[in-house]
Amino acid sequence: MDALPPYIKVSKAGVLVEVYVAPRAKRSQVTALHGGYPKIALAAPPIEGRANEELISFLRDLFGLPRSRIELVRGDTSKRKLLLLKGISVQEARKRLENPQKSA
């Protein structure tokens, strides 16, 4: 197996993924790498937690996980977010973040 990129870590609880978000986009999508982290454009403003909810909803669809298996660990008010994904392999998380169009 290849070495993991710096934005993915394994924990006992699941897979930790660090992302960079860009709110107020036309649509939610993984766009590129930003400072070594996947950049996710979000179709929601960073007001009253709407961008965080849009991020979780987007990741739910991207990974095919129920809401209960995605947890925002760190970055509630930051553009850099750390999320815990439960019930998905490291390889699958990496594949879906690096090739979102092919995985969905």
C-alpha distance (Angstrom), angle and dihedral (degrees) to the residues before:
residue distance angle dihedral
M1 . . .
D2 3.79 . .
A3 3.78 119.9 .
L4 3.77 112.6 -87.3
P5 3.79 118.4 -104.7
P6 3.82 114.2 -112.4
Y7 3.82 92.7 -105.2
I8 3.83 94.6 63.4
K9 3.80 124.9 68.4
V10 3.78 131.8 168.9
S11 3.81 120.7 -129.1
K12 3.79 133.6 173.4
A13 3.80 89.0 -105.5
G14 3.82 96.2 51.3
V15 3.78 141.0 -78.5
L16 3.81 119.2 -25.8
V17 3.80 114.4 -148.5
E18 3.80 124.8 -173.8
V19 3.80 116.7 -157.1
Y20 3.78 139.2 174.0
V21 3.81 115.4 -132.1
A22 3.80 131.5 -154.3
P23 3.83 110.9 -164.7
R24 3.81 126.1 -157.0
A25 3.79 96.2 43.1
K26 3.80 123.8 149.5
R27 3.80 90.1 -112.4
S28 3.79 138.3 -0.3
Q29 3.79 113.8 -100.5
V30 3.79 144.4 130.7
T31 3.80 103.5 -98.1
A32 3.82 110.9 175.2
L33 3.78 143.4 -55.5
H34 3.81 117.7 -60.5
G35 3.78 115.7 -168.7
G36 3.80 89.4 -20.7
Y37 3.81 95.0 -50.5
P38 3.81 129.1 102.2
K39 3.80 108.6 -98.7
I40 3.79 113.9 -139.7
A41 3.78 118.9 -165.4
L42 3.81 110.7 -148.0
A43 3.81 126.8 -154.5
A44 3.80 92.0 -143.7
P45 3.80 135.7 77.9
P46 3.81 121.2 -112.0
I47 3.79 90.9 -111.6
E48 3.81 126.8 122.7
G49 3.80 92.7 -13.3
R50 3.80 94.8 -59.9
A51 3.82 93.9 128.7
N52 3.82 90.7 51.0
E53 3.79 91.4 50.4
E54 3.80 90.6 47.4
L55 3.82 89.4 50.2
I56 3.80 92.0 52.4
S57 3.80 91.5 45.2
F58 3.81 91.1 49.4
L59 3.81 92.2 48.6
R60 3.80 90.5 46.6
D61 3.80 89.1 58.7
L62 3.82 94.6 39.8
F63 3.81 94.4 51.5
G64 3.80 98.6 30.1
L65 3.79 91.5 -125.4
P66 3.80 129.3 140.8
R67 3.82 116.4 -111.2
S68 3.81 90.4 -107.9
R69 3.82 90.5 65.2
I70 3.82 96.0 56.4
E71 3.79 118.8 73.8
L72 3.80 129.7 179.6
V73 3.81 101.2 -135.9
R74 3.81 101.0 174.4
G75 3.79 139.0 1.4
D76 3.79 104.0 51.9
T77 3.82 91.7 159.1
S78 3.82 98.7 20.4
K79 3.79 131.9 89.7
R80 3.80 88.3 -128.2
K81 3.78 111.2 72.4
L82 3.79 132.0 -174.3
L83 3.79 114.0 -152.6
L84 3.78 132.5 -174.2
L85 3.80 115.4 -141.8
K86 3.79 116.1 -164.7
G87 3.77 123.1 -162.1
I88 3.80 99.8 22.0
S89 3.79 129.6 99.7
V90 3.79 123.3 -118.2
Q91 3.80 89.5 -117.9
E92 3.80 93.0 52.3
A93 3.83 92.6 47.0
R94 3.79 90.9 50.6
K95 3.81 93.4 46.1
R96 3.80 93.5 50.6
L97 3.80 93.7 47.6
E98 3.79 94.6 46.1
N99 3.83 96.5 41.1
P100 3.82 106.4 23.6
Q101 3.80 95.6 159.5
K102 3.81 93.4 54.0
S103 3.81 94.5 46.0
A104 3.77 103.7 48.0
